[in-house]
């Protein structure tokens, strides 16, 4: 069927293959991010329960963590579907049974927001979803997508990013120079991919440079 509509190794085929590859990475990344969030929440809540007063212990922390992972797939609200009811329940118990334990629901809310919500959503999700895309662009798509399109923006915005990005990388160079071959276009794609990977690598600190700066100067007295 592909040979009926597409020229083998043509620009159109290269474009569709690239879009298909990037969409798989992005949406598989959503599922992987939910799993990572769930495991992180389970570990965090089990750890919090070791220091919680008896009256405000997190009920079923392992189950709560898994529910948090599933709720992370819901845009805009996300894990708040789980953490807010649990936090409200803990706060009510503290106010009624032991007002001195009010600090723990506050800690629960803060840890849930920073450790369980912010870190996976803003730091892990772009990395696991954007293996072939620029991490900053993927993070921007996940951030503004729900704002512009509502709950389905977490799926629509990355999809739009993939379609536009691959068009500019694969099709636009060919439109600018229709006489070029698909091999020329793929060579330009490879160069673009290497530049993206290099820019992402440059954002990490250079351990070697730090080690050289901290090494004692040569020679002795």
C-alpha positions as CSV (number, residue, x, y, z in Angstrom):
1,X,0.0,0.0,0.0
2,X,2.9,2.4,0.8
3,X,4.3,1.8,-2.7
4,X,1.0,2.8,-4.3
5,X,1.0,6.4,-2.9
6,X,4.6,7.1,-2.0
7,X,7.9,7.0,-3.9
8,X,10.4,4.7,-2.2
9,X,12.9,6.7,-0.3
10,X,11.1,9.9,-1.3
11,X,10.7,13.1,0.7
12,X,7.0,12.3,1.5
13,X,7.9,8.8,2.8
14,X,10.8,10.3,4.9
15,X,8.4,12.9,6.4
16,X,5.7,10.4,7.3
17,X,8.2,8.0,8.8
18,X,9.8,10.7,10.9
19,X,6.4,11.9,12.1
20,X,5.4,8.4,13.0
21,X,8.6,7.8,14.9
22,X,8.4,11.1,16.9
23,X,4.7,10.5,17.8
24,X,5.6,7.1,19.1
25,X,8.3,8.6,21.3
26,X,6.1,11.4,22.5
27,X,3.0,9.4,23.5
28,X,5.0,6.4,24.8
29,X,6.7,9.1,26.9
30,X,3.4,10.0,28.4
31,X,2.8,6.4,29.6
32,X,6.4,6.1,30.8
33,X,6.1,9.4,32.7
34,X,2.9,8.1,34.4
35,X,4.7,5.0,35.6
36,X,7.7,7.0,36.9
37,X,5.4,9.4,38.7
38,X,3.5,6.5,40.3
39,X,6.6,4.8,41.5
40,X,8.0,8.1,42.8
41,X,4.8,8.8,44.6
42,X,4.7,5.4,46.2
43,X,8.2,5.7,47.5
44,X,7.6,9.3,48.7
45,X,4.4,8.5,50.6
46,X,5.8,5.4,52.2
47,X,8.8,7.6,53.4
48,X,6.5,10.3,54.6
49,X,4.5,7.8,56.6
50,X,7.6,6.9,58.6
51,X,7.6,10.4,60.1
52,X,3.9,11.0,60.2
53,X,2.0,11.4,63.5
54,X,-0.3,8.4,64.2
55,X,-3.4,10.5,63.7
56,X,-2.5,11.8,60.2
57,X,-0.8,8.9,58.5
58,X,-1.4,8.6,54.7
59,X,-4.0,5.9,54.2
60,X,-2.8,3.1,51.8
61,X,0.3,5.0,50.6
62,X,1.1,2.5,47.9
63,X,-2.3,2.6,46.4
64,X,-2.4,6.4,46.7
65,X,0.9,6.6,44.8
66,X,-0.3,4.4,42.0
67,X,-3.5,6.5,41.7
68,X,-1.3,9.6,41.5
69,X,0.6,8.0,38.6
70,X,-2.7,7.4,36.7
71,X,-4.0,10.9,37.5
72,X,-0.8,12.4,36.0
73,X,-2.3,11.5,32.6
74,X,-5.1,14.0,33.2
75,X,-4.1,17.4,32.0
76,X,-4.4,20.7,33.9
77,X,-5.6,19.1,37.1
78,X,-3.3,16.0,37.0
79,X,-2.3,14.5,40.3
80,X,-4.4,17.1,42.3
81,X,-7.3,14.7,41.6
82,X,-5.7,12.5,44.2
83,X,-3.4,14.6,46.4
84,X,-6.0,17.3,47.2
85,X,-8.6,14.9,48.6
86,X,-5.9,13.1,50.6
87,X,-4.4,16.3,51.9
88,X,-7.8,17.6,52.8
89,X,-8.6,14.4,54.7
90,X,-5.3,14.6,56.6
91,X,-5.8,18.3,57.5
92,X,-9.4,17.6,58.8
93,X,-8.1,14.8,61.0
94,X,-5.3,16.9,62.3
95,X,-7.7,19.8,63.2
96,X,-10.2,17.6,64.9
97,X,-8.0,15.0,66.6
98,X,-4.6,16.6,67.1
99,X,-4.0,20.3,66.2
100,X,-0.3,19.9,66.9
101,X,-0.1,17.6,63.9
102,X,-1.2,20.2,61.4
103,X,2.3,20.5,60.1
104,X,2.2,17.1,58.4
105,X,-0.7,17.9,56.0
106,X,1.3,21.0,55.0
107,X,4.4,18.9,54.4
108,X,2.3,16.5,52.4
109,X,1.0,19.2,50.1
110,X,4.5,20.7,49.6
111,X,6.2,17.4,48.9
112,X,3.4,16.3,46.6
113,X,3.7,19.6,44.6
114,X,7.5,19.7,44.4
115,X,8.6,16.1,44.4
116,X,5.7,14.2,42.9
117,X,4.2,16.8,40.6
118,X,6.7,19.4,39.4
119,X,9.8,17.1,39.0
120,X,8.2,14.4,36.8
121,X,6.0,16.8,34.8
122,X,8.6,19.5,34.1
123,X,11.9,17.6,34.1
124,X,11.2,13.9,33.4
125,X,8.4,14.1,30.9
126,X,10.3,16.2,28.3
127,X,13.3,13.9,28.5
128,X,11.3,10.6,28.1
129,X,9.1,12.1,25.4
130,X,11.5,14.2,23.4
131,X,14.3,11.9,22.5
132,X,14.4,13.1,18.9
133,X,13.0,16.6,19.5
134,X,14.5,19.5,21.4
135,X,13.8,19.2,25.1
136,X,12.9,22.8,25.4
137,X,10.3,22.6,22.6
138,X,8.7,19.5,24.1
139,X,8.6,21.2,27.6
140,X,7.0,24.3,26.0
141,X,4.4,22.1,24.2
142,X,3.4,20.3,27.4
143,X,3.2,23.6,29.2
144,X,1.1,25.7,26.8
145,X,-0.9,22.9,25.3
146,X,-3.4,22.5,28.1
147,X,-3.7,26.3,28.4
148,X,-4.5,26.7,24.7
149,X,-6.5,23.6,24.0
150,X,-7.9,22.4,27.3
151,X,-7.5,18.9,28.8
152,X,-6.5,17.3,25.4
153,X,-3.8,19.9,24.9
154,X,-1.2,17.5,26.4
155,X,-1.8,15.2,23.4
156,X,-2.6,17.8,20.7
157,X,0.2,20.3,21.3
158,X,3.0,17.7,21.1
159,X,1.4,16.3,18.0
160,X,1.4,19.7,16.4
161,X,5.0,20.2,17.4
162,X,6.0,16.9,15.7
163,X,4.1,17.7,12.5
164,X,5.5,21.2,12.2
165,X,9.0,20.3,13.3
166,X,9.4,17.4,10.9
167,X,7.9,19.5,8.1
168,X,10.5,22.2,8.6
169,X,13.3,19.6,8.9
170,X,12.3,17.2,6.0
171,X,10.0,18.9,3.6
172,X,11.0,22.6,3.8
173,X,14.5,22.1,2.6
174,X,13.2,20.1,-0.4
175,X,10.7,22.8,-1.2
176,X,13.5,25.3,-1.1
177,X,15.5,23.2,-3.5
178,X,13.2,20.8,-5.4
179,X,16.1,19.4,-7.4
180,X,17.7,17.9,-4.3
181,X,17.4,14.2,-3.6
182,X,16.0,12.4,-0.6
183,X,19.6,11.5,0.3
184,X,20.5,15.2,0.4
185,X,17.6,15.9,2.7
186,X,18.5,13.0,5.0
187,X,22.0,14.3,5.2
188,X,20.7,17.7,6.3
189,X,18.4,16.0,8.8
190,X,21.4,14.1,10.3
191,X,23.3,17.4,10.6
192,X,20.3,19.0,12.3
193,X,19.9,16.1,14.7
194,X,23.5,16.2,15.7
195,X,23.3,20.0,16.4
196,X,20.3,19.4,18.6
197,X,22.0,16.6,20.5
198,X,25.1,18.8,20.8
199,X,23.1,21.7,22.2
200,X,21.5,19.4,24.8
201,X,24.9,18.0,25.8
202,X,26.3,21.5,26.1
203,X,23.6,22.3,28.7
204,X,25.1,19.7,31.1
205,X,28.1,20.8,33.3
206,X,31.5,19.6,32.1
207,X,32.8,17.3,34.8
208,X,36.2,17.1,33.1
209,X,36.6,20.9,33.1
210,X,35.6,21.1,36.7
211,X,38.2,18.4,37.6
212,X,40.9,20.2,35.7
213,X,40.1,23.5,37.5
214,X,40.3,21.8,40.9
215,X,43.5,19.8,40.2
216,X,46.6,21.2,41.9
217,X,49.1,23.1,39.8
218,X,52.1,21.2,38.5
219,X,55.5,21.4,40.0
220,X,56.5,21.4,43.7
221,X,58.7,23.6,45.9
